[in-house]
């Protein structure tokens, strides 16, 4: 009986993995369009839908609340029914709802469809990383997941570039509606590719489906090594993996959660806080900073952001049609994020993940959102938790991450124009605690560190 990770090492990172990587990368562009790119859409829709500060805060909070509440559901379903099946069905639903939201004539209809789209979107957030990681050998996993995360930078370039072209136009339908529909195109491409891809063989092993796991690995073998090479010719007749669930002692999802929060309690508590803090800052701040940029773009006094905002609200925007100049900062942010992910890929050659995460947390304290270290943290979680608990573990941490976005969004919306300096300095304290907890995590995964 061959260990599936040893078989993946033998097969290498070939055609199958490149296709899956491309599929997940395109899906991640769509996910980021929906989560961060929506800030650009809302900036363009502010006048037509009458989106003031509190409406923006509740729109973000509603969308991320739906994601938070649905995360565990999708994590549980991915462990029971498979990663690919959950991504495929929910991505189709979320894509359709987002397209419909682009044609809503008023705020509350738009709000309702965005919340529903967020409910289904969270499945792709939870499952895409897991799906890709389970086709990748352990030694390459951090670098491959980081390459997939280039999609975040690409999305942050794609959306402002397109917005700079369509938002200034005085046309019907409005530019922001065209932008929102165009944001769905990567999702459509990813869905089409995913239709032709196999389910995770590690998922099949975790639910005791040896034959299906062998069939998937046979397909990987032929794509990577050529049609004349089979698993049998490589001496592989059956598969196993470390920390497999004992099917005769399986008592359901409640037992899995109990295992996570007892056997892995230290790791889970650390990851829950870290995801809460990093996701809150990464997803909320860029949207609010774009709104502030639109408000203050006509001001020339050399003052801090907080001085500019004193006594004002960000609903006093100077126009309903944004210009390309107002998209320059988000565009620069996108290029910086992409560059940082490329730098992360290089740093992984000589540094462990924990050190790189700590480095990015320190950078975040200086004022830059910690987007780049979320994926590294996710890859460490995937390595530290067994396959049959992975969907639930990632769902729980993602759920808390969305809770962080919800609370951060409401916190900024209600405090920014009143106690601006307190708003930003609280974030520094949150990041200091985050850095301390990350330091307590294992530097890297070691197979012999855990037992089944």
N, C-alpha and C positions, 0 to 999 in steps of 0.2 A: 504493500500500500504506500503510495507516494504522497508526500506533503505537497499541497497545491502551490505553496509559495516557492518550493524548490522547482516545480514544473514551470511556473511563470519565469523563474530565473533561467531555466533551460531554453524556453521559447523566446526569451528576450522581449524587447519593446519594439514590436513590428507593426505591420499594416493594420491589424485589428485595433491595437492600442492607439495608433495615430488617428484612425477614423473615430473612435470613441472620444478621444481627446478633442478633436475638432467639433464633434457634436456637442459635447459638454461646454466647450468654449463658446460656441454660438448661443447655446441656451443661457449661459452666464451673462452674455452681452444683453440678452433680452431681460433677464432677471434684474440686472443693474439698471437698464432703461426704466423698468417699472418701479424700482425702489429709489434710485437717486435721480434718474433722468426726469422723473415726474416733477421734481422741483422746478425745472426749466419750463415744463408744460404749465404748471400752476402760475408761474410768473407771467406767462403770456395770457393766461385765462383770468387773471385777477379782476379786470374790469368787467368782462362779459358775464362772469359768474358771481361777481361781487364778493371776492374772497379777501376778507380782511384778516388781521392777525389771528383772532380766535378761531375763525373758520378754517384757516390754514392749519392751526394747531390740532383742531378736531378732525380734519380730513386726514392728516398724517396719523393721528392717534387711532382713528377708526380703522384705517387700512392695516396698521401694524398690530392692532388688537385682534383683528381677524386672523392675521398670521400667527400671533401668539397662541390664540385659542385652538387653532387647527394643527399646530406643529406636532403635538403628541399623537393626534389621530393619524396623520400621514406617516409619522415614524413607526407607529405600531403596524399600520397597514403595509409599509414597505418591508417590515420583518416577516409579515405573514404571507403577503401576496407577491412580493418582489419589488426591487427598485425600479426597473424599467416600466413595469405595468402602471405603477403609481405615477411616475413622472409623465408618461404618455397621456393618460386619461385626464389628469388635472391640468397639464399644460394646455391642452386643447380648450378646456373650460375657461381657464384664466385668459387665454388669448382672445377668445370670442367676447368675453365680458369687457375686456379692455377696449376692444374695437367698438363695441356698443356704447361705452361710456364717452367716446369721442363725439357722439352725436346727441348727447343729452343737452336740452336747451336751458336747463336751470341747475342751480347748485345741488339741491337735495337728490335729484335723480342721478347726477354725476357722483355724489357722495355714496349713494347706495351701491352703484355698480363698481366703484373703486374698492369698496369694502368687500364685496363678493369676489372680485378679482384677486384681492389680497388673500382671501381665504384659500383659494386654490393655488395661488402662486407659492405659498409656503411649502407645498409638497416638493417642488423643484429645488427650493432652497435647501430643504432637509436631505433630499436623495441624490442630487447630482454629484456632490463630492464623494459620497459613499459609493455610488455606482462606478465612477472612474477609478477610485482607489482600489476597488476589488478586482480590477483587471491589471493592476500595476504591482510589480514586485516591491517589497518593502523598502529596499535601498534607494529606489528611484521615486518613491511616493511623495516626499516633500517637494522635490523639484518639479515633478509632473503637476501636482496640485497648484504650485506657484505659477507654472506656465499657463494653466487653465485660468488663473486669476488675472493674467494679462487682459482678459476680457473686461474686467472692471475699468481699467484705464482706457481701453478701446471704446467702451460705452461712454465714458466721460468725455471722450473726444467726439464721438459720433453724434451725440445728442446736441451739444452746443453748436457744432458745425452746421448741422441741419437747421437748428433753431435760428442761427444767424441769417440763414437764407430765407426762411419762411415766415418767421414772426414779424418782421417789419412790413410785410405785404398787407395791403388793405384789400383783402379778397374774401369771398364767401365760397366754401366754408372758411372759417377763421384759420389763421396760420397754426395756432396751437392745436386745433383739431387734426390738421394734416400731420403735424409733428407726432401726435399721440398714435395715430394709425401707423406711421412709418416706424415708430418705436417697436411695433409688434413683428416686423419683418424677420429679424433674427430668430424669434420664437417659432415662426412658421417653418423656417429652414431647419432648425434643430429638431422639430417634431417630425418632419419628413425623413430626416436621416435616422432618427431613433426607431422609426417603424421597422427598419431593416436590420437593426442590431439585436444581439442576443441578451438574455437575462444574465445577471451576475452568477457565475458558477459557485462563488462562495455562499451566495444566498441559497442555492440549491443544496449545497452540502449542509448548511445550517438547519434545513428542514428535512433532511434525510433523503433527498432525491439524487442518489448517486448516479443513476443512468443519465439524467438530464445534465448534471454537472459534467460528466464525461463527454456528452455530445457537444456542449459548448466549448470545452477545452479542445476537442478534436477539430472544431471549426477554427479556433484560434491557432492551433498547430499548423493546419493546412495553409492559412492565410500568412502566417509568419515564416514558415519554413519551406513552403511549397507543397503542391498537391501530392507529391510522392512520399512525403514524410507523414507518419501517423504516430499517435501516442504509443501504440504497441511497439513500433520500431524503436522508440526511445526508452522502452522498458517500463512504460506506465500502464498498468492494468486496472487500477482503482485509485481513488483520491481520498485524502483526509486533510484536516487542518487543525491547528492547535485550538484548545479551549472550545471544542464542539459541545453543544448542549446535549445532555443525556435525555433523549426523547422519552424514555420510560418514566422520567421524573419531572416532566414538564407540567406545570400547573397553571399556565396562562400568563397574560401580560402583567397582572398584579405581582406575581412571583418574580418576574423579570425586573420590575421597578424596585421591589424589595431587595433583590440581589445588587442592583446598581447602587442603592442608597445604604447598603450595609457593607458589602465586600469592597466596593469602590467608592465609599462615602467621601474620603479625603479628596480624591481626584475630582469627583463630581461637584463637590461644593466649591472647589477652586475654579473649575471651568464655568460653573453657573455664574459666579460673580464676574469673572473675566469677560465672558460673553456679554453680560449685562452692561458692563462699563464700556467695552470697546465698540459694541454695536450701537449703543446709544449715541456715542460721540461721532462715530463714523457715518451713520445714516441721517442723523438729525442736523448736525452742524452745517454740512455743505448746503442743504436746502435753505436753512435760515440765512447763511452768509450770502447766498445768491440774492435773496430778498433784500438784505441790507445793502448789497452792492447796487441794486436797482434804485433804491431810495437815495443813496448818497453819491451816485455817479456824477451829479451836477455840482456837488460841493467841492470847493477848492481850498478851503482853510486847512492848514496842516494840523488837524486834530485827530485824536484817537477815535475809533469806532464808537466807543461809549459816549464820548463828548458830542459826537454828531447826533447820536440817538437821544440825548437828554431832552426830556419833555416832548418827544415825538413818538408816533407809532408808525410801524412799517406799512400801514395801510395808506399812507399819504404818498403814494407813488406818483411820479411826475408825468406819466403817460401810459396809454393803454397798448401802445405798439413798441415793443422793445427793439433796440438797434443791435447791429453786429458788435459794436463797441462794448455793449453790456454783456455780451457772451464771451468776451476775451478772457476774463478771470476764470470762469468755469472751464474754458478750453485749455488754459495754462494748467489748471488743476488736474485735468485729465492727462496731459502729457507728463506732469510730475508723477502722478500715480503710476502710469505705465513704466516710467523710468525706474521708479522705486521697486516695482515688481521684478524688473530685469536685474537690478542690482541685487535684490533678494536671491534670485536664482544663482548669481555668482557667489554671494556670501555663503550659501549653503554648501559650497564646495569645501570651505575651510572652517566654518563655524557651525555649532549645533543650533537647533531651532530655538531653544530657550534663550540663548544669548541674543539672537536676532530679534526675538519678540521683545526682550527687555530694551534693546536699542530703539525699537520703534515706539515703545511706550514713553521712553525718555524724549524722543522727538515730538511726540504728541503733547507733552507738557509744555513745549515751546509754542504750541498753537496749531500744529498740523494734524488733521484728523487721522486716527490710527488705522486707516482702512487696510493697509498692507499686512498688518500682523494678524488679522482675523483668520485668514486662510491658513497660515502657519499653525496657529492655535488649533484650528479645526483638524489639520492633518495629525497633530500630536494626539488629540482626542481619539481619532479613528484608530490609531495604532495601539492605544492603551486599553481599548474596550473590545471584548470578543465580538465576533460577527453577529451572533444572534441577539446581542444587546445593543449593537451599534446604532441601528435606526432609532431606538428609543433614547439612547444617550444623546445622540446628536439632536433629536427632537426636543428634549428637555432643555439643552443648552441654547438651542435656537429660540425656543419659546421665551427663555429669560432674556435673550438678546433683543427680541421684539418688545418685551416688557420694558427694557432699557430705552429703546427708541421711543416708545409711547410716553414714558415718564419724562425723558429728556425733552421731547417735543413740547409737551404741555408746560414743563418748567421754563423753557426758553420763551414760549409764547406769552406767558403771564408775568415774567420777571425782566425780560431783556430791556424794555424801555423804562423800567422803574429802578432796578438795582443792577445795572449792567455789569459793574465790576465784580459784584458778588456772584453773579451768574457764571462768569468765566472762571473765577478763582475756585469755586466749588469743584469744577471739573478737574483742576490740578490735584486736589486732595483725593478725588476718586481714582485718578491715575496712579498716584503714589501707592495707594492700597493695592491696586491692580498689579503694579510692578513687584511688590513684596510677595504676593500670592504666586505670581508666575515663577519667581525665584525658587519657590518650594516644589515646583513640578519637576519630574524627571527630565534630565537634559535630552535624552533620546530614548526610544523604545528598545528594550532588549527582550527577546523572546523568552529567555529563561527567567525573567523577572516576575512572570505571572504564571499561574497554574489554572487549569480548567475549572 
